[in-house]
Amino acid sequence: MYYVSMKDHEIGRNLATEQYLMNNVEFDEPLVLFYYEEPCIIVGRNQNTLEEINADYVREHNITVTRRLSGGGAVYQDLGNLCFSFVVDSDSQEFGDFKTFTQPIIDVLHDMGATTATVSGRNDLLVDGKKFSGNAMYSRNGKTFSHGTLMLNVDLNVVPNALTVPTDKIASKGIKSVRSRVTNLRPFLAPEYQNISVPEFRDKLLTELFKVDSLAEIADKEYKVSPEQQKAIDKIYEDYYANWDWVYGKSPEFSVKRRQHFDMGTIDARLLVTDGHIQTIKFFGDFFGSGNVADIEKALTGVRYDHDELTNKLADVDLNRYFTGIPREAIIDLIAE
């Protein structure tokens, strides 16, 4: 087995590295990768991104949002979470067999004191009945990777704020996440591991997986990306994980309903979004205006469904002519909340 300990803390770059190593490097043994990153949300391949995130909260707290290649639900991560990924030949492992991939991790956690850790259901890891890990899988060109999270010391106060979306606002055919009771692993570890850091946790897992006492003993098993390979990884990052069309535009067609009462009337906006762009938009309500809102509807048709994009598109439009007495910022926030 070979291993990679990623130095970057940006989720998109780590996912790009994972993708490159899976698709472009031939290993004669399985590969395991470990990485951890700044606050981010990663949605599954078949999900509607906006249906999974609280866009206002995410924007206000500078939380990175991206989409992964594998299926499954949305997850929140920060520097208190450790990600792991196993890459193997597809014919060596049955697709969907998460237990075989995750059992070595469970065994190490038992040794560290979390004796109630177990594989549960399709792809979750639980401790004392609470979820601390979600896993997903992707297969292509004869290779399969199975990656998952390990919540060691994540800020759990952020999770319900970042991932909660009012159910009456967006409707689509995307795969919805199933919200579970989540917990951190640290409280369940033995006393000597109560203050373990994420890098220390990563190194502990590595030494146990390789059955050695120190990383120095497996220095020849560490795979390091070359400068030329890094250029290819950077290209994947730009094409996928930092690409708005991949993160948002790949969402299934979805409808949006936005309704809010203001002192000068109520606005009820209905939108149909396809490939991340507004296909149709209609305004209803008892608001006043000397202009015809059909002008606004026409102007926004085909525009990317993104708060900044809508702000720029309407920058030179006198919205007071159409929604008299209602602040410009409030109207844009209503449409693209």
Buried (B, 14 or more C-beta within 10 A) or exposed (E): BBBBBBEBBBBBBBBBBBBBBBBEBEBEEBBBBBBBBBBBBBBBBBBBBBBBBBBEBBBEEEBBBBBBBBBBBBBBBBBBBBBBBBBBEEEEBEEEEBBBBBEBBBEBBEEBBBEEBBBBEEBBBBBEEBBBBBBBBBBEEEBBBBBBBBBBBBBEEBBEBBBEBEEEBBEBEBBBBEEBEBBBBBEBBEEEBEEBEBEEBBBBBBBBBBEEEEBEEBEEBEBEBEEEBBEBBBEBBEEBBBBEEBBBBBBBEBBBEBBBEBEBBEBBBBBEBBBBBBBEBEBEBEBEBEBEBEEBBEEBEEBBBBBEBBBEBBEEBEBBBBBBEBEBEEBBBBBBB
